[in-house]
Amino acid sequence: MTVTVRQLADWVKGEVVGDGDQPILNARSLSEAEPGDITFVEDTRHMSAWSASRASAAVVGSSVPANGRALIRVDDPLMAFVAIVQRIRGSGSDTAKRIDPTAQVHPTAVLADDVSVGPYAVVGAGTTLGRRARLHAGVCVGRDCRLGDDVVLHPHVVLYDDCQLGQRVIVHANSVIGADGFGYRTQGDRHVKVPQLGRVEIGDDVEIGACSTIDRGTFGPTRVGTGTKIDNLVMIAHNCQVGRHNLLVGQVGIAGSTTTGDYVVMAGQVGVADHLHVGDGAVLGAQAGIHKDVPPGARMLGTPATPVRDQLRVTMGPDKIVRLQKDIKRIKQHLGLEDGE
């Protein structure tokens, strides 16, 4: 489609600088853009790339100066550009009602008029799908699940019985929500399974990456709070209560009955032991091993995790020792106490 810079500015409520009638054919990144394209420049750190870019126009922040090409000034160039890309290329949100003939939908399931259920997907008895819900190929939704409006389940996602997903939840391919928690009691000479009778509750605007798992609670629910974003290959065990707007990066593992506050960040491969609490706004660095409660706002790193400042001292210690040894050797050589070899 062809639109003008002024039309694009109207879409994102931006201010036009320069030729608002400049025609735009496509939206691409700085390095890929061609004449007739619009790109985005977040701030002055990208000025050299913007100068070298062949794009005809750009979505920019307030710090980017005019350079003769058409600009659209907005507060958040990245998200404005996302909106433009989706509008120009189409967002991929096909909400036309469609139940693939190979799908199996139980007669007692309740589906809104504009849902889409893909090939070989399964919807169990008593389950409810909200408006514009999209189930891609091979999705399996168990019995008595509740999915809100605009939920998207990508191929081969599995929801066990009695899972609840809020509005606008996205679950990427091959993730499993509601599997049994890892609970066993040793009786005599064998491990006996403790039945997992709870469920999983996912809040609004949560996104769950590919191949992640969230186990159901033993008796009550495992919960993930509104706005939390979960990367690929993340494990959340039974009875966990994850707060709102957390960021859990790839290969994070959270053991059972652990709770987190709001706006917690766990970087890649963080491991959290069971029955702990991570306070609001805490940031846990990559590969941190958490073995005790983390206070609000703490910055932790290392295994076992300690405050970042302490961990940096430990990390830098070997280098300092090597430098100290070299200094001592030079001093002794200068004093003629050894040959310096």
Secondary structure, 3 states (H helix, E strand, C coil): CCEEHHHHHHHHCCEEECCCCCEECEECCCCCCCCCEEEEECCHHHHHHHHHCCCCEEEECCCCCCCCCEEEECCCHHHHHHHHHHHHHCCCCCCCCEECCCCEECCCCEECCCCEECCCCEECCCCEECCCCEECCCCEECCCCEECCCCEECCCCEECCCCEECCCCEECCCCEEEECCCCEEEECCEEEECCCCCEEEECCCCEECCCCEEECCCCCEEEECCCCEECCCCEECCCCEECCCCEECCCCEECCCCEECCCCEECCCCEECCCCEECCCCEECCCCEECCCECCCCEEECCCCEEHHHHHHHHHHHHHHHHHHHHHHHHHHHCCCCCCC
